[in-house]
Amino acid sequence: MIFLTPIFDDPMMVRQVILDHYQYPRNKELTHNCDYCSKRMNSDSCIDDITVEMLLVNGKIEDIRFDGVACAISTASTSIMTELLKGKTKQEADVIINEYLKMINEEEYDEELLGEAGAFKNTGKQANRIKCATIGWLGAKEILEEKE
């Protein structure tokens, strides 16, 4: 069963959340600190070319940031991701990322873990936007997998 967040059934609310995170992205500036792990991600089908930085301390995400050139969907979803993952353990972050990817793939997922990321619940219906909505998330996932 797919849980649907009622607030994100309203297209105006979805647009508002995406526009807010696009115009005022959170955690959008790289530190270039060598203590951070980073992963550059780009898309063949869109302008998206972003770098995700993550500071892991004792198995916990102390900080996570991103920067680069990206469309509204990519910027907004990555901004929301940084807010969701900051302060989480690697295991908690992995669960959140996997639930987000399930949502995008129109599989059963736990909506309560995703917060504002629920704004992207219909992205799976738009194949050309899936890469945009997942590029930052996949970068974070790769960093976590490399640090296992």
Disulfide bonds with the S-S distance in Angstrom:
none
